[in-house]
Amino acid sequence: MKALVFQGPGKTSWQDAPDPAIKDAADAIIRVDAVTICGTDLHIIKGDVPEVAPGRILGHEAVGTVVETGGDVRSVRPGDRVLISCISSCGRCRFCREGRYGQCRGGGGWVLGHTIDGTQAEYVRVPFADLSVHPLPSAVSSHDAVLLADIFPTSYEVGVLNGNVGPGDTVVVVGAGPIGLAAIATAGLYSPGRIIAVDLDASRLGAARDLGADTTTNAEEQPERLVEDLTDGLGADVVIEAVGVPEAFEMCTRMVRPGGRVANIGVHGKPATLHLEDLWIKDVTITTGLVDTSSTPMLLRMMAAGRLPGAALVTHRFELDQMEEAYEVFSHAGETGALKVVLGGPQHDAIAVPLQEQ
């Protein structure tokens, strides 16, 4: 098969790779029908995630069709169209039993495209398939569904839920990329008083308004002053960091009110300064987190009901073998206007599946 292989910092290639095979009875082999690129993939390529070794196939978000399953898999079978979650869950360890699948200690967690080969390929092996893939209703397109693999559950769980967004709150989202935009959309489910989006890019701020932001501001135009003015000097109830750079995190801590919450979603490759000389007295809660994807079934039902924006976040579409071109477009979003790029598309053709022993 063909796959996008990490060759070390700054280097990837779309090349031949061995077909995946069943290694454990809980595995499924899935043909990738639609896949997307995450900002975390860019962090990996930059060298910000040293656990990813050269030779690793990247990617952790996809929709596909099951072609083979191990003997213990019960929830899906060959021919089923499924969403591949960015998080795998063993279902047995302490954290999985608490629903904190992102912290799985039984061989799951964020493994795809991280510690095992990922989804930016023609086929992928998914461990713990019963808990790590979700059958898709025909009403949800592949281009919509692939956004439920990571960005929507991440924004909702790590941003909105960790930030404890509530009715009437002033919510600031710093970063209007795909994660920030999904945070804006899902924060709106809780009837906040206002949502303020901060970014450097005018087109992304326009997308933020389309998805529910009440006010937008350029990050270079004193957003802290704007927040202060809109809250009578108090500060925001919730500030969501969706960039992953020190300056953005430190800005968030300056905009939050006493007793407020800062929910960090961004993947950070460098240290950020925690100004405890200012924060120690303010009763501020700061949360971090890796998504658990425990909300994915609920979000999938919402998308099927038309309650979540899906393909509205997809700005560019490519064939699977245009992976390197897609990365160029996504990594230069300031010039290309890219939000989410999707490769592949809806495939409902018949596939050959192996005969199962009776």
VEXDO-483410 format. One line per field, with one value per residue (C-alpha): residue number from 0; residue in one letter; x, y, z. Coordinates in steps of 0.001 Angstrom, whole numbers, plus 500000, padded with zeros to 6 digits. Example, Ala and Ser with C-alpha at 12.3 -4.5 7.8 and 13.67 -1.06 7.14 Angstrom:
2
nr <- (0/1)
rest <- (A/S)
px <- (512300/513670)
py <- (495500/498940)
pz <- (507800/507140)
% end
This chain:
358
nr <- (0/1/2/3/4/5/6/7/8/9/10/11/12/13/14/15/16/17/18/19/20/21/22/23/24/25/26/27/28/29/30/31/32/33/34/35/36/37/38/39/40/41/42/43/44/45/46/47/48/49/50/51/52/53/54/55/56/57/58/59/60/61/62/63/64/65/66/67/68/69/70/71/72/73/74/75/76/77/78/79/80/81/82/83/84/85/86/87/88/89/90/91/92/93/94/95/96/97/98/99/100/101/102/103/104/105/106/107/108/109/110/111/112/113/114/115/116/117/118/119/120/121/122/123/124/125/126/127/128/129/130/131/132/133/134/135/136/137/138/139/140/141/142/143/144/145/146/147/148/149/150/151/152/153/154/155/156/157/158/159/160/161/162/163/164/165/166/167/168/169/170/171/172/173/174/175/176/177/178/179/180/181/182/183/184/185/186/187/188/189/190/191/192/193/194/195/196/197/198/199/200/201/202/203/204/205/206/207/208/209/210/211/212/213/214/215/216/217/218/219/220/221/222/223/224/225/226/227/228/229/230/231/232/233/234/235/236/237/238/239/240/241/242/243/244/245/246/247/248/249/250/251/252/253/254/255/256/257/258/259/260/261/262/263/264/265/266/267/268/269/270/271/272/273/274/275/276/277/278/279/280/281/282/283/284/285/286/287/288/289/290/291/292/293/294/295/296/297/298/299/300/301/302/303/304/305/306/307/308/309/310/311/312/313/314/315/316/317/318/319/320/321/322/323/324/325/326/327/328/329/330/331/332/333/334/335/336/337/338/339/340/341/342/343/344/345/346/347/348/349/350/351/352/353/354/355/356/357)
rest <- (M/K/A/L/V/F/Q/G/P/G/K/T/S/W/Q/D/A/P/D/P/A/I/K/D/A/A/D/A/I/I/R/V/D/A/V/T/I/C/G/T/D/L/H/I/I/K/G/D/V/P/E/V/A/P/G/R/I/L/G/H/E/A/V/G/T/V/V/E/T/G/G/D/V/R/S/V/R/P/G/D/R/V/L/I/S/C/I/S/S/C/G/R/C/R/F/C/R/E/G/R/Y/G/Q/C/R/G/G/G/G/W/V/L/G/H/T/I/D/G/T/Q/A/E/Y/V/R/V/P/F/A/D/L/S/V/H/P/L/P/S/A/V/S/S/H/D/A/V/L/L/A/D/I/F/P/T/S/Y/E/V/G/V/L/N/G/N/V/G/P/G/D/T/V/V/V/V/G/A/G/P/I/G/L/A/A/I/A/T/A/G/L/Y/S/P/G/R/I/I/A/V/D/L/D/A/S/R/L/G/A/A/R/D/L/G/A/D/T/T/T/N/A/E/E/Q/P/E/R/L/V/E/D/L/T/D/G/L/G/A/D/V/V/I/E/A/V/G/V/P/E/A/F/E/M/C/T/R/M/V/R/P/G/G/R/V/A/N/I/G/V/H/G/K/P/A/T/L/H/L/E/D/L/W/I/K/D/V/T/I/T/T/G/L/V/D/T/S/S/T/P/M/L/L/R/M/M/A/A/G/R/L/P/G/A/A/L/V/T/H/R/F/E/L/D/Q/M/E/E/A/Y/E/V/F/S/H/A/G/E/T/G/A/L/K/V/V/L/G/G/P/Q/H/D/A/I/A/V/P/L/Q/E/Q)
px <- (500000/500928/501314/502719/505849/507648/511367/512521/512020/511014/510829/507942/507264/504270/505729/505221/504651/503773/500079/498862/497925/495957/498292/495755/492303/490831/492231/490442/491988/490244/490453/490823/488118/488551/491345/492368/495443/495682/497729/499314/500737/502497/503897/505213/506916/508505/509974/507746/506649/509887/508064/507237/510101/511270/509466/506100/503011/501299/497629/494975/491673/489817/486641/486921/485480/486268/487999/489097/488610/490264/488402/487389/485782/482000/480711/481758/482300/483824/481935/480895/481627/483163/484631/488142/488629/491903/491943/492069/490738/491665/488498/490162/492672/491827/491545/489380/487019/486707/485975/489359/490384/493044/495065/494696/497493/496547/498049/495595/495300/496709/498608/497624/500272/502119/503417/501918/501237/498399/495630/497334/497562/495430/494856/495291/495288/493109/493612/490748/488285/485138/485796/487854/485683/482082/479666/478396/474793/474308/472967/476437/478862/482502/483603/481396/482178/485964/485686/484359/487570/489377/488532/484950/485456/488754/487244/484151/485833/489169/487836/484126/483679/487013/486286/482855/481142/477711/474743/475598/479378/481800/483932/487124/488605/492215/492942/490352/491829/489795/490026/489120/486225/484871/485194/483122/480452/480207/480447/477319/475416/475583/474096/477048/476412/479034/481814/484904/487312/490956/493210/495744/493955/490954/489463/489535/487864/485176/484694/484458/481583/479840/480063/478709/481318/479649/482835/486150/489462/492930/495497/497705/494983/494987/492388/492927/491705/488632/487789/488263/485932/483229/483244/483380/486981/486245/487680/486316/484653/486280/489302/490111/493657/493577/496952/499760/502339/503571/502316/498766/498706/500085/497500/494758/495893/495793/492218/490564/488587/489186/487603/487566/488832/491568/491176/494292/493728/496798/499734/502784/506304/507964/507668/505206/505632/503063/502863/502018/503091/499838/497666/498183/495600/492950/491471/491996/491576/493870/493156/495074/494086/494195/490782/489073/486508/483870/481590/481946/478697/476711/478394/477753/474034/474052/475756/473288/470500/472096/473001/476734/478531/480573/481855/481471/484900/486390/488002/490103/489591/492188/492594/494459/497566/497781/498879/502046/500151/497499/500194/501620/498208/497419/500814/500596/497077/497860/498359/495913/493024/492935/490879/490364/491583/490078/491603/489540/485797/482622/483095/480221/481469/481543/484793/486241/486187/487808/485587/485132/485495/482284)
py <- (500000/503692/505736/509020/508105/510369/510418/512713/516406/518280/515168/512984/510953/509309/505888/502146/500584/497070/496240/496089/492714/491510/491326/490879/489340/492778/494405/495519/496259/499191/500566/504317/506104/509645/511071/514481/516299/517657/520494/517859/516232/519501/519552/516018/516981/519995/517654/518785/515196/513238/509986/509670/507729/507928/505312/505920/506310/509511/510339/509672/510751/508771/507190/503808/500403/497327/494622/492206/491735/489707/486905/488942/491849/491875/495387/495663/493267/493368/495751/498169/501875/503266/506337/505710/507542/509334/507567/503802/502238/498910/499116/497362/499675/502086/505100/503380/502223/505892/506912/508647/506782/509302/508159/504428/502348/499095/499789/502441/506207/508284/505568/505968/507986/508331/505030/502772/503354/505728/506536/508556/505427/503214/500750/500939/498491/499760/498121/497542/497941/497353/500544/502512/502625/503766/502431/505295/505915/506419/509938/511153/511741/510747/514387/515298/512220/512551/515751/513640/511631/514404/518103/518071/515785/517531/521011/519938/517900/519682/523160/523509/520865/521480/525207/524561/526896/527883/530120/533799/533275/535426/532923/533875/531437/532253/530666/530289/527290/524072/523298/526853/526946/523648/525076/528086/525840/523549/526359/527765/524683/526082/529526/531700/535434/536146/534380/536355/534907/535986/535204/536797/535789/537750/534818/532633/535362/535453/531705/532237/534691/532217/529531/531657/534119/537373/539436/538883/540656/540460/539126/542143/544685/544500/541763/542014/545594/544540/541800/544249/546768/544181/542819/546103/545390/541960/539604/536514/533666/531087/531436/528572/528320/526694/527655/525932/528716/530401/533855/532572/530751/533747/535995/533671/533969/537756/537785/535501/536984/536159/532763/532066/529113/528755/525584/524761/522663/523649/521259/523028/522332/525012/526084/528815/531096/530703/534114/532992/536391/537665/534545/533192/535537/535228/531747/530847/527251/526135/522812/520798/517581/514966/514144/510986/510795/509671/512278/510886/508840/511877/514181/511641/511659/515454/515493/512963/515282/518293/519980/520291/521960/519390/519923/523684/523454/521652/524139/521816/518307/516010/512469/510199/510106/513923/513696/515762/518528/518511/518977/521933/523591/522858/523919/527271/528103/531809/531899/529185/529916/526244/525215/521480/519472/516072/513438/510739/510775/508786/505253/502822/500333/496654/495372/491925/490590/487431/484471/484025/480630/479264)
pz <- (500000/499944/503133/504436/506382/508858/508083/510885/511663/508529/506345/505169/502033/500359/499673/499585/502980/504178/504313/507926/509380/512378/515392/518167/518307/519137/515960/512810/509422/507783/504260/504554/502561/503913/506046/507264/508570/512110/513512/515754/512618/511845/515381/514835/511589/513309/515911/518786/519587/520002/520802/517091/515542/511921/509848/511519/509311/510427/510978/513602/511972/509314/508036/506393/505595/507668/505619/508340/512073/514790/516473/519518/517627/518019/517255/513589/510727/507238/504989/507744/507246/510427/512064/513386/516671/517344/520724/521247/524438/526003/528147/531090/532768/535577/533285/530678/533431/534435/530831/530547/527414/526461/529490/528717/530229/528534/525126/523975/524289/521454/519607/515941/514129/517434/518781/516079/512392/511652/509225/506471/504364/502169/505033/508803/511704/514559/517974/520412/517551/519609/521594/519075/515949/515564/512929/510774/509743/506026/506706/507775/504904/505169/504883/507836/509906/509706/511760/514639/514828/516680/516334/517598/520614/521430/521305/523199/525941/526444/525730/526487/529194/530934/530781/532310/529831/531089/530257/530224/530279/528358/526443/524622/522093/521215/517853/515087/513347/513068/516798/517806/515363/516683/520208/519149/517637/520663/523244/521620/522781/526345/525637/526683/526895/524247/522393/521391/518816/518588/515642/513310/510101/508814/506900/510005/512005/509320/509724/513491/512983/510693/513393/516226/517505/518526/518416/516644/517007/515553/518011/517303/518161/521958/522479/526234/526155/524181/526686/529532/527872/527140/530689/532600/533554/535023/532395/530656/532513/530236/527952/525579/524205/520768/519301/521178/521452/524647/523672/523202/526548/528409/526710/527933/531540/531255/529916/532481/535383/539059/539641/535897/533885/531270/529191/527203/524083/522050/521575/522985/521768/523902/527545/528447/531440/534196/535838/539337/540640/539095/539199/542708/544175/541441/542128/538476/537286/534460/532758/530205/528576/525887/524482/525752/522891/525397/523783/520257/520210/521366/518849/516102/516943/516842/513469/512079/513277/511578/514872/514202/511305/509450/505953/506473/508085/505072/502698/500502/499136/497608/496397/498791/496606/496798/500441/500010/498184/500918/503560/501637/501533/505192/506537/504707/505850/506043/502285/501219/503592/504610/507606/507381/504385/503571/501327/499677/499686/500101/498826/498983/496443/497239/498687/498855/502393/503718/504525/508258/509801/511243)
% end
